[in-house]
């Protein structure tokens, strides 16, 4: 039996993956965790063959979790299961030691295939991570933004409010508003939520 654990902070997705695993021959769902540290504790208590992990979680992202798993539990295979299709995110996952990278927009059959491939000793990157998406990702890379603006975009992608960002940056709230206005102008974005959408889609292009 292939023993599987899943790290994600969305319970509905955990329930869906658990059902998938439990209905797949030779697969066993061991447990789930809502954040990285909880997954590391699971690994220290249970024999697990494959960890499926999201990238965006509260205490540590999936990249950091992957690195810690490979450092402390080298025999465990890691499948990154993410909504981010940027080439930068895929490359960062490979550098962290991930054995597979699967998009959440893929069919669940692709996730099953990824698990089987990594257990067989292979690397797996879903077909949905195509050269076209990689090229479009490069085309979307953040142009002409300053280091401070890129940092603020990261905060926006993490769900921080302007007030929280001003505290983190130790600057006036009006300064953050000015940065947001300038970024929207540079990126040719209009509308109240367009900067947030851009930050989420391009999160790993300006990290």
Steps between C-alpha positions, in 0.01 A plus 500: 500500500616853419453704816402861425464817707368836380593851616252775411313766695167443323296223660272454197799419280643267763168313507501470120855367482433262789200356315708464183780319683266271690337396173827429321637144517832468687464851649452570871416843643694529828410851616489869409645823638393861464853636519861396451606449859205267559605295196856469633358367828293245306809383318681447829218277630371307199659313208408708194614441144367811325412849621272707278532867591350832407735797463318770694452408865499701827829424675728395214444470128522176305851576382632527856307187600647309207853600598445391861349167392793427270745598773340301781308224317696443177309184403165683493384612156347847465230600252429872481131554423445865420298759309819682397605411144790746470830356385664677795287301743573172321875574499489596868321173577767301315775687685329423833510129413142429393452176308188621318307819427130475416256784438174504695326569170608156374272199514542292814623214282815708445557514876468122521747461214743738672495294819561177311783657301689635801464173689656332196795735534409744224444875488161623381386840378143514372432552131294809595831669582560549131759706317222744410413566864867534581552752225195699603630492857828652389308759301312596815811555707477821699636787286666817626398457861734598781614254767265668748206469259573130443513449877164673538355279224608195701320637804189562289515143366519377861174681577646788699299823518653839427496574873689177578750566222569851630582351841723231349677759286513749789364779283193720473177353368496773235835368372348155440206658317747687280694180427178320407396783271841506331506121454154501347613773259822319403317169449209665317249363748159651562231416752503455876608134513724480191824547695402217736420273205833583338688435825336158545554386140864614493594417858815305415616736226609765748592301810 
